[in-house]
Amino acid sequence: MDNSESFADQIDNLLLNTHADLGIVFGFSKKLPAWLLQKPKFGFFNVHFSLLPAYRGPAPLFWQIKRGETSTGITIHKMDDSFDGGPILFQERIQLFSEESFGALNSKLSLLAISVIEKALEKFSNNGNDLVEQDEISSFSFPAVKRDDLLIDWENQTAAEIMNLVNACNPVFGGAITFLNGQELAIVEVSPAILNDVSDFEPGTIVHADGNYGLFVACKYNSFLRINILQNNEAILSGYKLIASGVKAGARFQNSIRQEAVC
């Protein structure tokens, strides 16, 4: 393709040269102009990783995992001039497991998408007009992920909510952000934990730092997580490595460096 042309013009030329009647868009985050969508005889169809009209937007998997959804899906819809709008050709619902990371879910859906696209194209070839308009009343969208969306709020998030956030951040966003002893850390992997005979602790407090069993932190409503993998600017660390570096029970993860200074 000629680099001097705009991307839309390059696609337009490709359509002309290949005589394509239909286009499939998969994993492309830019908005195609309305004039280009009309070029193929049957238009463009987009592959979106949610059950539209829910979770429109550029990062549907992040938000579905963070919000603790138990199912997701793949939607094939005809593109219009809105983001993730247009009538639906085909959908397939898929279970979302509670400890599934962004990376694992994205890989799973990417592989499944091949068969879903085949089913959608078969349906289209049998009845190209069998499209279902999206219900705008039940539609909702989320924006692009920002740094504030990655921050752990120990006081207001439960253990399950923090685990969801950690999973949503792994690996694309580098982990859920927290602070310990004035240092920013990203928590990459956690697992739920049940601890007996423990007193009430402030959320974020490390309640056990044991070289044999690992690092355990208290969360809201006296629930607990085991911290498995973290990273900072220097290294990727296991909970055991953090313990070996001198972190002890009683230390407390914080929402911000400012909070540590106040405390």
C-alpha positions as a Markdown table, in Angstrom:
| # | Residue | x | y | z |
|---|---|---|---|---|
| 1 | Met | 0.0 | 0.0 | 0.0 |
| 2 | Asp | 1.1 | 3.6 | -0.7 |
| 3 | Asn | 2.1 | 5.2 | 2.6 |
| 4 | Ser | 1.2 | 8.6 | 1.2 |
| 5 | Glu | -2.5 | 7.6 | 1.1 |
| 6 | Ser | -4.8 | 7.8 | 4.2 |
| 7 | Phe | -5.7 | 4.5 | 5.7 |
| 8 | Ala | -9.3 | 4.8 | 4.5 |
| 9 | Asp | -8.1 | 5.4 | 1.0 |
| 10 | Gln | -5.8 | 2.4 | 1.2 |
| 11 | Ile | -8.8 | 0.2 | 2.2 |
| 12 | Asp | -10.9 | 1.7 | -0.5 |
| 13 | Asn | -8.3 | 0.8 | -3.1 |
| 14 | Leu | -8.0 | -2.7 | -1.6 |
| 15 | Leu | -11.8 | -3.2 | -2.0 |
| 16 | Leu | -11.7 | -2.0 | -5.6 |
| 17 | Asn | -8.8 | -4.3 | -6.4 |
| 18 | Thr | -10.2 | -7.4 | -4.7 |
| 19 | His | -13.9 | -6.7 | -5.7 |
| 20 | Ala | -14.8 | -7.5 | -2.2 |
| 21 | Asp | -18.6 | -7.6 | -1.4 |
| 22 | Leu | -18.2 | -7.7 | 2.4 |
| 23 | Gly | -15.6 | -6.6 | 4.9 |
| 24 | Ile | -14.8 | -8.1 | 8.3 |
| 25 | Val | -13.2 | -5.8 | 11.0 |
| 26 | Phe | -11.5 | -7.6 | 13.9 |
| 27 | Gly | -9.4 | -6.0 | 16.6 |
| 28 | Phe | -9.3 | -2.6 | 14.9 |
| 29 | Ser | -9.8 | 0.3 | 17.3 |
| 30 | Lys | -10.2 | 3.2 | 14.8 |
| 31 | Lys | -13.5 | 4.4 | 13.5 |
| 32 | Leu | -14.0 | 3.8 | 9.8 |
| 33 | Pro | -15.6 | 6.8 | 8.0 |
| 34 | Ala | -19.2 | 6.4 | 6.9 |
| 35 | Trp | -18.4 | 6.7 | 3.2 |
| 36 | Leu | -16.1 | 3.7 | 3.4 |
| 37 | Leu | -18.7 | 1.6 | 5.2 |
| 38 | Gln | -20.9 | 1.9 | 2.1 |
| 39 | Lys | -18.3 | 0.7 | -0.4 |
| 40 | Pro | -18.7 | -3.0 | -0.2 |
| 41 | Lys | -22.0 | -4.3 | -1.5 |
| 42 | Phe | -23.0 | -5.8 | 1.9 |
| 43 | Gly | -21.1 | -3.4 | 4.1 |
| 44 | Phe | -18.6 | -4.0 | 6.9 |
| 45 | Phe | -19.2 | -6.4 | 9.9 |
| 46 | Asn | -17.3 | -6.0 | 13.2 |
| 47 | Val | -16.2 | -8.6 | 15.7 |
| 48 | His | -16.8 | -7.3 | 19.2 |
| 49 | Phe | -16.0 | -9.1 | 22.5 |
| 50 | Ser | -19.2 | -8.6 | 24.4 |
| 51 | Leu | -22.9 | -9.3 | 24.1 |
| 52 | Leu | -23.9 | -6.0 | 22.5 |
| 53 | Pro | -25.5 | -3.7 | 23.1 |
| 54 | Ala | -23.8 | -4.2 | 26.5 |
| 55 | Tyr | -20.2 | -3.0 | 26.9 |
| 56 | Arg | -19.7 | -0.9 | 23.9 |
| 57 | Gly | -16.3 | 0.8 | 23.8 |
| 58 | Pro | -12.6 | 0.2 | 23.1 |
| 59 | Ala | -11.9 | -2.1 | 26.1 |
| 60 | Pro | -14.9 | -4.4 | 26.7 |
| 61 | Leu | -12.9 | -7.3 | 28.3 |
| 62 | Phe | -11.3 | -5.1 | 30.9 |
| 63 | Trp | -14.6 | -3.7 | 32.1 |
| 64 | Gln | -16.4 | -7.0 | 32.0 |
| 65 | Ile | -13.7 | -8.7 | 34.1 |
| 66 | Lys | -13.4 | -5.7 | 36.5 |
| 67 | Arg | -17.1 | -5.6 | 37.1 |
| 68 | Gly | -17.3 | -9.4 | 37.8 |
| 69 | Glu | -19.4 | -10.6 | 34.9 |
| 70 | Thr | -19.9 | -14.3 | 34.8 |
| 71 | Ser | -20.4 | -14.5 | 31.1 |
| 72 | Thr | -19.3 | -12.6 | 28.0 |
| 73 | Gly | -19.7 | -13.3 | 24.3 |
| 74 | Ile | -18.7 | -12.5 | 20.7 |
| 75 | Thr | -21.0 | -10.3 | 18.6 |
| 76 | Ile | -20.8 | -9.9 | 14.9 |
| 77 | His | -22.7 | -6.7 | 13.9 |
| 78 | Lys | -23.0 | -4.6 | 10.8 |
| 79 | Met | -21.1 | -1.4 | 11.3 |
| 80 | Asp | -22.7 | 2.0 | 11.1 |
| 81 | Asp | -21.3 | 5.5 | 11.8 |
| 82 | Ser | -21.5 | 5.0 | 15.6 |
| 83 | Phe | -19.1 | 3.1 | 17.8 |
| 84 | Asp | -20.2 | -0.5 | 18.2 |
| 85 | Gly | -23.7 | 0.3 | 16.8 |
| 86 | Gly | -25.5 | -1.3 | 13.9 |
| 87 | Pro | -27.7 | -4.4 | 13.7 |
| 88 | Ile | -26.5 | -7.7 | 15.0 |
| 89 | Leu | -25.9 | -10.7 | 12.7 |
| 90 | Phe | -24.8 | -13.3 | 15.2 |
| 91 | Gln | -23.9 | -13.7 | 18.9 |
| 92 | Glu | -22.4 | -16.5 | 20.9 |
| 93 | Arg | -22.4 | -16.4 | 24.7 |
| 94 | Ile | -19.3 | -17.7 | 26.6 |
| 95 | Gln | -18.7 | -18.4 | 30.2 |
| 96 | Leu | -16.3 | -16.0 | 32.0 |
| 97 | Phe | -14.5 | -17.7 | 34.9 |
| 98 | Ser | -13.8 | -15.8 | 38.1 |
| 99 | Glu | -10.0 | -16.1 | 38.0 |
| 100 | Glu | -9.7 | -15.6 | 34.2 |
| 101 | Ser | -7.2 | -12.8 | 33.3 |
| 102 | Phe | -7.6 | -10.3 | 30.5 |
| 103 | Gly | -4.9 | -12.1 | 28.5 |
| 104 | Ala | -6.3 | -15.6 | 29.0 |
| 105 | Leu | -9.9 | -14.5 | 28.1 |
| 106 | Asn | -8.7 | -12.5 | 25.1 |
| 107 | Ser | -6.8 | -15.5 | 23.7 |
| 108 | Lys | -9.8 | -17.8 | 24.3 |
| 109 | Leu | -12.2 | -15.5 | 22.5 |
| 110 | Ser | -9.7 | -14.8 | 19.7 |
| 111 | Leu | -9.6 | -18.5 | 18.9 |
| 112 | Leu | -13.3 | -19.0 | 19.3 |
| 113 | Ala | -13.9 | -16.0 | 17.0 |
| 114 | Ile | -12.8 | -18.0 | 14.0 |
| 115 | Ser | -15.7 | -20.4 | 14.3 |
| 116 | Val | -18.1 | -17.6 | 15.3 |
| 117 | Ile | -17.2 | -15.7 | 12.1 |
| 118 | Glu | -17.8 | -18.8 | 10.1 |
| 119 | Lys | -21.2 | -19.3 | 11.6 |
| 120 | Ala | -22.1 | -15.7 | 11.1 |
| 121 | Leu | -21.1 | -15.8 | 7.4 |
| 122 | Glu | -23.1 | -19.0 | 6.9 |
| 123 | Lys | -26.1 | -17.3 | 8.4 |
| 124 | Phe | -25.6 | -14.3 | 6.2 |
| 125 | Ser | -25.3 | -16.4 | 3.1 |
| 126 | Asn | -28.6 | -18.1 | 3.9 |
| 127 | Asn | -30.4 | -14.9 | 4.8 |
| 128 | Gly | -28.5 | -11.7 | 4.5 |
| 129 | Asn | -31.4 | -9.6 | 5.8 |
| 130 | Asp | -31.8 | -11.5 | 9.1 |
| 131 | Leu | -30.3 | -8.8 | 11.2 |
| 132 | Val | -31.5 | -7.7 | 14.6 |
| 133 | Glu | -31.4 | -4.0 | 15.6 |
| 134 | Gln | -29.6 | -3.2 | 18.9 |
| 135 | Asp | -31.8 | -2.2 | 21.8 |
| 136 | Glu | -30.6 | 1.3 | 22.5 |
| 137 | Ile | -32.5 | 1.5 | 25.8 |
| 138 | Ser | -30.4 | -1.3 | 27.3 |
| 139 | Ser | -27.1 | -0.2 | 25.7 |
| 140 | Phe | -24.2 | 1.1 | 27.6 |
| 141 | Ser | -20.5 | 1.8 | 27.0 |
| 142 | Phe | -17.3 | 2.3 | 28.8 |
| 143 | Pro | -14.4 | 4.6 | 27.9 |
| 144 | Ala | -10.8 | 3.8 | 27.2 |
| 145 | Val | -8.9 | 2.6 | 30.4 |
| 146 | Lys | -7.1 | 5.3 | 32.3 |
| 147 | Arg | -4.6 | 5.1 | 35.1 |
| 148 | Asp | -7.2 | 5.9 | 37.8 |
| 149 | Asp | -9.1 | 2.8 | 36.6 |
| 150 | Leu | -6.1 | 0.6 | 37.6 |
| 151 | Leu | -5.8 | 1.9 | 41.2 |
| 152 | Ile | -6.8 | -0.5 | 44.1 |
| 153 | Asp | -9.1 | 1.2 | 46.6 |
| 154 | Trp | -8.5 | -1.0 | 49.7 |
| 155 | Glu | -11.1 | 0.7 | 51.8 |
| 156 | Asn | -14.0 | 0.5 | 49.4 |
| 157 | Gln | -13.3 | -2.7 | 47.3 |
| 158 | Thr | -13.9 | -6.2 | 48.5 |
| 159 | Ala | -11.4 | -9.0 | 48.0 |
| 160 | Ala | -13.5 | -10.3 | 45.1 |
| 161 | Glu | -13.5 | -6.8 | 43.5 |
| 162 | Ile | -9.8 | -6.4 | 43.9 |
| 163 | Met | -9.2 | -9.8 | 42.4 |
| 164 | Asn | -11.4 | -8.9 | 39.4 |
| 165 | Leu | -9.4 | -5.7 | 39.0 |
| 166 | Val | -6.1 | -7.5 | 39.1 |
| 167 | Asn | -7.3 | -10.0 | 36.6 |
| 168 | Ala | -8.6 | -7.2 | 34.3 |
| 169 | Cys | -5.1 | -5.6 | 34.4 |
| 170 | Asn | -3.1 | -8.8 | 33.6 |
| 171 | Pro | -1.1 | -8.5 | 31.4 |
| 172 | Val | -2.1 | -5.7 | 29.1 |
| 173 | Phe | -2.2 | -2.9 | 31.8 |
| 174 | Gly | 0.7 | -4.3 | 33.8 |
| 175 | Gly | -1.2 | -5.0 | 37.0 |
| 176 | Ala | -3.4 | -3.2 | 39.5 |
| 177 | Ile | -1.7 | -0.3 | 41.1 |
| 178 | Thr | -1.0 | 0.1 | 44.9 |
| 179 | Phe | 1.6 | 1.6 | 47.2 |
| 180 | Leu | 3.8 | 0.1 | 49.9 |
| 181 | Asn | 6.4 | 1.9 | 52.0 |
| 182 | Gly | 6.4 | 4.8 | 49.6 |
| 183 | Gln | 6.9 | 2.7 | 46.5 |
| 184 | Glu | 4.5 | 2.1 | 43.7 |
| 185 | Leu | 3.7 | -1.6 | 43.0 |
| 186 | Ala | 1.5 | -3.3 | 40.4 |
| 187 | Ile | -0.2 | -6.5 | 41.7 |
| 188 | Val | -0.3 | -9.0 | 38.8 |
| 189 | Glu | -1.8 | -12.1 | 40.4 |
| 190 | Val | -3.8 | -12.9 | 43.5 |
| 191 | Ser | -5.9 | -15.7 | 44.8 |
| 192 | Pro | -8.7 | -15.8 | 47.3 |
| 193 | Ala | -7.8 | -16.9 | 50.8 |
| 194 | Ile | -9.7 | -18.0 | 53.9 |
| 195 | Leu | -8.0 | -17.2 | 57.2 |
| 196 | Asn | -9.2 | -18.3 | 60.6 |
| 197 | Asp | -8.6 | -16.8 | 64.0 |
| 198 | Val | -7.7 | -13.4 | 62.8 |
| 199 | Ser | -8.7 | -10.1 | 64.4 |
| 200 | Asp | -10.2 | -7.2 | 62.5 |
| 201 | Phe | -7.6 | -5.5 | 60.3 |
| 202 | Glu | -7.7 | -2.3 | 58.4 |
| 203 | Pro | -8.1 | -3.1 | 54.6 |
| 204 | Gly | -4.7 | -3.3 | 52.9 |
| 205 | Thr | -2.9 | -4.6 | 56.0 |
| 206 | Ile | -0.6 | -7.5 | 55.5 |
| 207 | Val | -1.8 | -10.1 | 58.1 |
| 208 | His | 0.7 | -12.9 | 57.3 |
| 209 | Ala | 4.1 | -12.7 | 55.7 |
| 210 | Asp | 5.4 | -16.3 | 55.9 |
| 211 | Gly | 8.2 | -17.8 | 53.9 |
| 212 | Asn | 6.3 | -21.1 | 53.7 |
| 213 | Tyr | 2.8 | -20.0 | 53.0 |
| 214 | Gly | 3.1 | -16.6 | 51.4 |
| 215 | Leu | 1.8 | -13.1 | 51.7 |
| 216 | Phe | -1.8 | -12.4 | 52.8 |
| 217 | Val | -3.6 | -9.1 | 52.9 |
| 218 | Ala | -6.8 | -8.1 | 54.6 |
| 219 | Cys | -9.6 | -6.6 | 52.5 |
| 220 | Lys | -13.0 | -5.0 | 53.1 |
| 221 | Tyr | -15.5 | -7.0 | 55.2 |
| 222 | Asn | -12.7 | -9.0 | 56.8 |
| 223 | Ser | -12.0 | -10.9 | 53.6 |
| 224 | Phe | -8.5 | -11.9 | 52.4 |
| 225 | Leu | -6.3 | -12.3 | 49.4 |
| 226 | Arg | -3.0 | -14.0 | 48.9 |
| 227 | Ile | -0.6 | -11.9 | 46.9 |
| 228 | Asn | 1.2 | -14.1 | 44.4 |
| 229 | Ile | 2.9 | -11.9 | 41.8 |
| 230 | Leu | 3.8 | -8.2 | 41.8 |
| 231 | Gln | 6.1 | -5.9 | 39.9 |
| 232 | Asn | 7.8 | -2.6 | 40.2 |
| 233 | Asn | 10.2 | -0.6 | 38.0 |
| 234 | Glu | 13.1 | -2.9 | 38.9 |
| 235 | Ala | 11.7 | -6.5 | 38.9 |
| 236 | Ile | 8.9 | -9.0 | 38.8 |
| 237 | Leu | 8.4 | -10.3 | 42.4 |
| 238 | Ser | 6.6 | -13.2 | 44.0 |
| 239 | Gly | 5.0 | -12.7 | 47.4 |
| 240 | Tyr | 7.8 | -14.8 | 48.8 |
| 241 | Lys | 10.4 | -12.4 | 47.3 |
| 242 | Leu | 8.6 | -9.5 | 48.9 |
| 243 | Ile | 8.8 | -11.2 | 52.2 |
| 244 | Ala | 12.5 | -12.0 | 51.7 |
| 245 | Ser | 13.1 | -8.3 | 51.0 |
| 246 | Gly | 12.0 | -7.4 | 54.5 |
| 247 | Val | 8.2 | -6.9 | 54.2 |
| 248 | Lys | 6.5 | -8.0 | 57.4 |
| 249 | Ala | 3.0 | -8.5 | 58.8 |
| 250 | Gly | 1.6 | -5.3 | 59.9 |
| 251 | Ala | 2.7 | -3.3 | 56.9 |
| 252 | Arg | -0.1 | -1.8 | 54.9 |
| 253 | Phe | -0.8 | -1.4 | 51.2 |
| 254 | Gln | -2.1 | 2.1 | 50.5 |
| 255 | Asn | -4.2 | 3.8 | 47.8 |
| 256 | Ser | -1.6 | 6.5 | 47.2 |
| 257 | Ile | 1.7 | 7.8 | 48.2 |
| 258 | Arg | -0.1 | 10.8 | 49.7 |
| 259 | Gln | -2.2 | 8.5 | 51.9 |
| 260 | Glu | 1.0 | 6.9 | 53.2 |
| 261 | Ala | 2.4 | 10.3 | 54.2 |
| 262 | Val | -0.8 | 11.1 | 56.1 |
| 263 | Cys | -0.9 | 7.8 | 57.8 |
